[in-house]
Amino acid sequence: MSSPQLSDEKFKQIRDLIYEESGMYFSDIKKCLLENWLSKRMEEIQLNSFDEYYYFLRYAPKRREELARLIDQVIVNEAGFFRNMPQLQAFEREIVPKILKDNNSGDPKLRIWSAGCSNGQEPYTLAMILSEMSATKAFKFEPQIIANDTSRAMIFEAQRGRYKECYLKNVPDYYKSKYFAKADEYMYVISDLIKRMVKFSIMNLLDEVKVRMIRNMDMIFCRDVLVYFDNEAKKKVVGMFYDALKPEGYLFIGHSESLHNISWAFKLMLFPNAMVYKKE
């Protein structure tokens, strides 16, 4: 029996469903990639054609659950602890100290948003760095980190804070020994101190109602997330980031990403081997 083939029409219909639900856009050149993922999922739930699967996504009683499961399968879900160290060094050595020095409001809170946080490795990395900084006499502040992702499964993993040892390969030994405990032969759990510093929630970055409720952020991290959006969605999301940031707040995006032709409302800041955008 031959494998079912994904027609151009059905590809576009399923692609549009994924986009409506998550904001993640598959260009035509990614048809084969999406077809491979869909085929695996169809085999799991014993459907024989892409027509059947599309009908299931549209009309089945559990369509919402299936869409969420499909999105979990197709989104890249491993962000990585201590990823892009030059950016993190700029965050720790330059940006956070400057924000705290320039703060004349008397508000001790340092507000950070990790948008598209996957399974929590990015916001937990920021929390560990800030925990070390707040323990010194040089810095007195209250870190507040919010983190969200469109994937229910990823948010559940983030809240558990349990990671396979291979995920900790980039964690410096000092942080690993201080902030992680071995749960069993293969798993580590992050400390409750760090867990309490991050508030997780499920959110689609294209949901204007929810996103526009976020305000007064000192920094936003949205690294290697915008790459999944088309230009129209990128402009919409970056515009909402602008509104969510305080004046002179900072936006961190992936090292291979750029706001060129997306927004001119941010100033590009250069640090050693790292680039960060600042709200003008």
Beta strands, then each sheet from edge to edge (+ up, - down):
strand 1: 109-115
strand 2: 142-149
strand 3: 162-164
strand 4: 180-182
strand 5: 187-190
strand 6: 198-202
strand 7: 217-222
strand 8: 245-253
strand 9: 266-271
strand 10: 274-279
sheet 1: 6+ 2+ 1+ 7+ 8+ 10- 9+
sheet 2: 3+ 5- 4+
end
